[in-house]
Amino acid sequence: MKKSLFIFFIFVVVCAASGYSIFKTMLRLPDTGQTGNYTSTFGEDSDYLINVPSFINNSSSIVVDTVTGLMWQRIDGGEMTYENAKIYCDTLTLGGYTNWRLPDCHELFSILNHNRTNPAIDTLYFTKTLAEYWWSSQRQANDTTKVWVTNAGGGVGNHLKTETISAGGTKRFHVRAVRDATAPISIPQRFSNNGNGTTTDLVTGLMWQQVPFADSLTWEQALTNSENLNFAGYSDWRLPNVKELQSINDETLINPSVNQTFFSGVSVKKYWSSTSLPNQTTKAWYLDTQFGITTYDFKTRAFYVICVRTANTTIGINQNGQQNFTREYKLYQNYPNPFNPVTNIFYFVPKSDYVTLKIFDLSGKEVSTLLNEFINAGYHTIEVDGSLLASGVYYYSLSTSAGNFNETKKMVLIK
């Protein structure tokens, strides 16, 4: 199946999703991690690589998400009540840091991996525990007895606080602390009405239809109709993956759980994502906008469709290595990845600059400097010979002398 690679410039996730001043805590929205192909119809999750999940084990107790910039507790804090989870995070000292907190549900959802099941999380970085759910900091808008949580199956839901064992229930709700590696930035508003039937999420770089398709569609139909959409002068619309779809949910709203000032056509319905269940491939994830639950159903069911495109579109390297238009510094995924033993790394600089390109191992130790010199503006390719490296996962990082750009991508070497 043909793969296209799209990369957008700046992305952050916030828990509030309305038109007032908010804080952004994440640099970019990670992909779901889904790589499986479950249909011959183009447009499923794995057909688009945007920000491939990338983690570094900073220590035995801390994981750094190089996509979002957040720092996470590697081994969750165990089962406890919601109230104790908040106290636990607020008083935690870990890795020499004391500014840990309970994550909001968007942050918590960002580390899930939808190529995995039970738990839907990368256990190479996050230690597997007995957790069935993980607490977020947010309660349901109209019912403070319920809290938003992620679950080990890969979804987001609103659950009673009393369901956990410590509160007299039968399920295991665990806590995982997060901290901001850099200070969150305040921005004046979340969305912008473009005046052409589209809304741009100013903190995600995503552009959305304001009014979804009128008719409900099966999952396969949803993929086809989204790919064929030509609307508001754009033809690169697609069906959003489950993390993109969940990003527009506003936990302060219900019936529907999205901001209707900017999504005037969205009502209380179920909306398809492009993400399949890897262990039940006849099913796909959807968002229910009554409260904002993210769950799944059979692909033959007829649900509704709201399309998305990358507003700050930067088309990178497709499977054939073709280079396309960009406007900013870009570090593209290396091709091929995994490689054996040679790979090409593609990058673009919009103006001549002093550029450094380095490779790091999983521990964060620098293993090679590929580039450290003044580079002329334009597209560039550098070949990496892996013959001197051991098989495993590495990270390559592009930075500039002015410090105005730094991006890291994952590379896998198989011998």
C-alpha positions in Angstrom: 0.0 0.0 0.0 1.3 3.4 -0.9 2.3 5.5 2.1 2.3 9.4 2.2 4.3 11.3 4.8 2.8 14.6 6.1 4.6 16.6 8.8 3.2 19.8 10.4 5.2 22.5 11.9 4.0 23.4 15.5 1.5 21.4 17.5 0.5 21.4 21.1 -2.4 19.8 23.1 -4.4 21.5 25.8 -7.2 20.3 28.0 -9.4 23.4 27.4 -10.8 23.7 23.9 -12.7 27.0 23.7 -12.2 30.5 22.5 -10.5 32.0 25.5 -6.9 32.1 26.7 -5.4 28.7 27.3 -2.1 27.0 28.1 -0.4 24.7 25.6 1.6 21.9 27.1 2.6 19.7 24.1 4.8 20.6 21.2 3.1 18.3 18.7 0.4 15.7 18.6 1.9 12.2 18.3 0.7 9.6 15.8 -1.3 6.7 17.1 1.6 4.4 16.4 -0.6 2.3 14.1 1.5 0.7 11.3 -0.8 -2.2 10.3 -2.7 -2.2 7.0 -6.3 -3.5 7.4 -7.8 -2.4 4.1 -6.8 -1.9 0.4 -8.8 1.4 0.5 -6.4 4.3 0.9 -6.8 6.6 3.8 -6.5 4.4 6.9 -4.4 5.5 9.8 -1.2 3.8 8.7 -1.3 5.6 5.3 -0.3 8.8 7.0 2.9 9.3 9.1 2.8 12.7 10.7 4.7 12.6 14.0 5.8 9.1 14.7 5.8 8.3 18.5 9.3 8.7 19.9 10.4 8.1 23.5 13.7 8.1 25.3 14.3 6.3 28.6 15.8 9.2 30.4 16.5 7.0 33.4 15.1 3.9 35.0 12.2 6.0 36.4 11.6 8.6 33.7 10.5 8.6 30.1 10.8 11.6 27.8 8.4 12.0 24.9 10.4 13.7 22.2 7.3 14.5 20.2 5.3 16.3 22.9 8.2 17.4 25.0 6.5 16.0 28.2 8.3 14.0 30.8 6.5 10.9 32.2 6.8 8.6 35.2 8.0 5.3 33.7 6.4 2.9 36.2 2.9 4.1 37.1 2.2 4.8 40.8 -0.2 2.0 41.3 -3.9 1.7 42.1 -5.4 4.4 44.3 -8.5 6.7 44.6 -8.8 9.8 42.4 -8.3 12.1 45.4 -5.1 10.2 46.4 -3.9 10.3 42.8 -3.9 14.1 42.8 -2.1 14.2 46.2 0.4 11.5 45.0 1.4 13.6 41.9 1.5 16.9 43.7 3.9 15.5 46.4 6.0 13.2 44.1 9.7 13.6 44.0 11.2 11.6 41.1 14.4 12.0 39.2 15.3 15.0 41.2 12.1 16.8 40.1 9.3 18.0 42.3 6.9 19.6 39.8 5.0 16.5 38.8 1.2 16.7 38.3 -1.8 14.6 37.3 -2.1 14.8 33.5 -5.2 16.0 31.6 -6.9 13.4 29.5 -5.4 14.7 26.2 -1.9 14.4 27.6 -2.7 11.0 28.9 -4.2 9.8 25.6 -1.1 11.1 23.8 1.1 8.2 25.1 -1.2 5.4 24.1 -0.1 3.2 21.2 -2.9 2.0 18.9 -0.7 -0.6 17.3 -0.7 -2.5 20.6 -3.4 -3.9 22.9 -3.8 -4.6 26.6 -2.0 -2.5 27.3 -2.2 -0.1 24.4 1.2 1.5 25.4 4.8 0.9 24.4 6.1 -1.4 27.1 9.7 -0.9 25.8 9.5 2.5 27.6 6.5 2.3 30.0 6.7 -0.6 32.4 3.6 -2.9 32.2 1.6 -3.0 35.4 -1.8 -4.4 36.4 -3.6 -1.1 35.5 -6.9 -1.3 33.7 -7.3 2.5 33.7 -5.3 5.6 34.4 -6.7 8.7 36.1 -6.7 12.1 34.4 -7.1 15.4 36.2 -10.5 16.1 34.6 -14.0 15.4 35.9 -17.1 15.0 33.8 -18.6 18.5 33.1 -22.1 17.8 34.6 -21.2 15.1 37.1 -18.2 15.5 39.5 -18.5 11.9 40.6 -17.1 10.8 37.3 -13.5 11.3 36.0 -12.0 11.1 32.6 -9.6 8.2 32.2 -7.7 6.3 29.6 -7.9 2.5 29.5 -5.5 -0.3 28.7 -7.5 -1.1 25.6 -6.7 2.3 24.0 -9.8 4.4 24.7 -10.9 7.4 26.7 -14.0 7.3 29.0 -15.8 8.9 31.9 -15.9 6.6 35.0 -17.3 6.8 38.5 -14.6 7.5 41.1 -16.0 4.6 43.1 -15.1 2.0 40.5 -11.6 1.6 41.6 -10.6 -1.0 44.3 -9.4 1.6 46.8 -12.8 3.3 46.7 -14.7 0.0 47.1 -15.0 -1.0 43.5 -13.6 -3.9 41.5 -11.4 -2.3 38.9 -7.8 -1.1 38.9 -7.4 2.7 38.3 -3.7 3.6 38.4 -1.9 7.0 38.4 1.0 8.1 36.1 2.5 11.5 36.8 3.7 13.9 34.2 5.8 17.1 34.3 6.4 20.0 31.9 10.0 19.9 30.7 9.5 23.5 29.5 7.0 26.0 30.8 3.6 25.9 29.1 2.8 28.9 26.8 -0.4 30.9 27.1 -2.2 31.6 23.8 -5.2 33.9 23.4 -7.6 31.4 21.7 -7.9 27.8 20.5 -9.8 28.0 17.2 -10.2 30.4 14.2 -13.2 30.5 11.9 -11.7 30.8 8.4 -15.0 32.1 6.9 -15.1 29.3 4.3 -16.7 26.5 6.2 -13.5 25.5 7.9 -12.0 25.9 11.3 -8.3 26.0 12.1 -7.1 24.7 15.4 -4.4 27.2 16.2 -2.6 24.9 18.6 -2.7 21.8 16.5 -2.1 23.0 13.0 -5.1 21.0 11.9 -7.9 22.4 9.7 -11.4 20.9 10.1 -14.7 20.9 8.3 -17.2 22.9 10.4 -20.1 20.8 9.1 -19.6 17.0 8.7 -21.0 15.0 5.9 -24.8 14.9 6.0 -25.1 11.1 5.7 -23.8 8.4 7.9 -21.2 6.1 6.2 -19.5 2.8 6.9 -15.8 2.9 7.7 -14.7 2.0 4.2 -17.0 4.6 2.7 -15.7 7.2 5.3 -12.2 6.6 4.1 -13.1 7.0 0.4 -15.3 10.0 0.8 -12.7 11.8 2.9 -9.9 11.2 0.4 -12.1 12.4 -2.5 -13.3 15.5 -0.7 -12.5 18.8 -2.5 -13.7 21.6 -0.3 -12.8 25.2 0.5 -10.1 25.1 -2.1 -8.3 22.1 -0.7 -8.1 18.5 -1.9 -5.9 17.0 0.7 -8.7 16.2 3.2 -8.6 12.9 5.1 -10.3 10.9 7.8 -8.7 11.9 11.1 -6.9 9.3 13.2 -8.3 8.7 16.7 -5.8 11.0 18.5 -6.6 13.9 16.0 -10.4 13.3 16.5 -10.1 13.2 20.2 -8.1 16.4 20.2 -11.1 18.5 19.4 -13.1 17.1 22.3 -13.8 19.6 25.0 -14.2 18.0 28.4 -16.0 21.1 29.7 -18.9 20.5 27.3 -21.6 17.9 26.8 -24.3 17.3 24.2 -22.2 17.8 22.1 -18.7 17.7 23.6 -17.2 20.1 21.0 -17.2 23.8 20.6 -20.2 24.6 18.4 -19.1 28.2 17.8 -16.4 26.7 15.6 -18.0 23.3 14.7 -21.5 24.5 14.0 -22.5 21.3 12.3 -21.3 18.8 14.9 -24.1 17.4 17.0 -24.5 14.4 19.3 -23.4 11.6 17.0 -20.7 9.0 16.5 -17.8 10.1 14.3 -15.4 7.6 12.6 -11.6 7.8 13.0 -9.2 6.1 10.5 -7.7 3.9 13.3 -8.5 0.2 13.4 -8.3 -2.2 16.3 -5.2 -4.2 15.7 -6.6 -7.3 17.5 -10.1 -7.0 16.1 -9.5 -5.7 12.6 -13.2 -5.7 11.7 -13.6 -2.8 14.2 -12.4 0.9 14.2 -12.3 3.7 16.8 -14.8 6.5 16.9 -15.7 9.6 19.0 -19.1 9.8 20.6 -19.8 13.5 21.1 -22.5 13.1 23.8 -19.8 13.3 26.4 -16.6 12.6 24.4 -16.1 8.9 24.9 -13.6 7.3 22.5 -14.4 3.7 21.8 -14.9 1.3 18.8 -17.5 -0.6 16.8 -17.8 -2.8 13.7 -16.6 -1.1 10.5 -19.9 -2.0 8.8 -21.8 0.3 11.1 -22.9 3.6 9.7 -21.4 6.6 11.6 -20.7 10.2 10.7 -17.6 11.8 9.2 -15.8 15.1 9.9 -12.7 15.5 7.7 -9.3 17.1 8.6 -6.3 18.4 6.9 -3.0 19.8 8.1 -3.4 23.6 8.0 0.4 24.2 8.0 0.8 21.5 5.4 4.4 20.4 4.8 4.5 17.4 2.6 7.6 15.4 3.3 9.0 12.3 1.7 6.7 9.7 0.3 7.5 6.1 -0.1 9.3 6.7 -3.4 11.5 9.3 -1.8 10.0 12.2 -3.6 10.5 15.6 -2.0 7.7 18.2 -2.0 6.9 21.7 -0.9 7.8 23.0 2.5 8.1 26.4 4.3 10.1 25.7 7.4 13.0 23.7 8.7 12.1 20.1 8.5 13.7 16.8 9.5 12.0 14.0 7.7 11.8 10.4 8.5 14.8 8.5 7.3 14.2 6.2 4.3 14.0 3.3 4.6 13.2 2.9 8.3 14.0 0.2 9.6 17.2 0.1 7.5 19.8 -2.6 6.8 22.5 -1.3 6.9 22.2 2.0 4.9 19.6 4.7 5.2 19.0 8.2 3.8 18.0 11.1 6.1 16.2 14.0 4.4 16.1 17.5 5.7 15.3 21.0 4.5 16.5 24.4 5.6 14.6 27.5 4.3 17.7 29.8 4.6 21.4 29.2 4.8 22.3 28.3 8.3 24.8 26.4 10.5 23.2 23.0 11.0 24.1 20.1 13.2 22.8 16.5 12.7 23.6 13.9 15.4 22.6 10.4 16.3 21.8 9.3 19.8 21.2 5.9 21.4 18.3 4.9 23.6 20.1 6.2 26.7 20.5 9.6 25.1 24.3 9.2 24.5 25.6 10.7 21.3 27.0 8.0 19.1 27.7 10.0 15.9 27.8 13.5 14.5 26.7 13.3 10.9 26.8 17.0 10.1 28.2 20.2 11.8 28.7 22.9 9.2 27.2 25.8 7.3 24.5 24.5 4.9 23.0 26.4 1.9 19.2 26.8 1.8 17.3 23.9 0.2 16.6 20.2 0.4 19.5 17.9 1.5 20.1 14.2 1.9 22.7 12.5 4.0 23.5 8.8 3.9 24.0 6.9 7.2 26.1 3.8 7.1 25.0 1.6 10.0 27.8 -0.9 9.7 29.5 0.6 12.7 26.4 0.6 14.8 24.7 -2.3 16.7 21.2 -3.3 15.8 18.6 -1.3 17.7 16.7 1.9 18.1 18.4 5.3 17.6 17.4 8.9 17.3 18.7 11.5 14.9 18.4 15.2 15.8 18.6 18.3 13.6 19.4 21.6 15.2 20.6 25.1 14.1 23.2 27.4 15.6 20.6 30.1 16.4 18.7 27.6 18.5 15.5 28.4 16.7 14.9 24.8 15.6 15.5 21.4 17.1 13.7 18.2 16.0 14.3 14.5 16.7 13.2 11.4 14.8 13.5 7.7 15.5 15.6 5.3 13.3 15.7 1.5 13.6 18.7 -0.6 12.5 18.2 -4.2 11.7 21.2 -6.4 10.8 
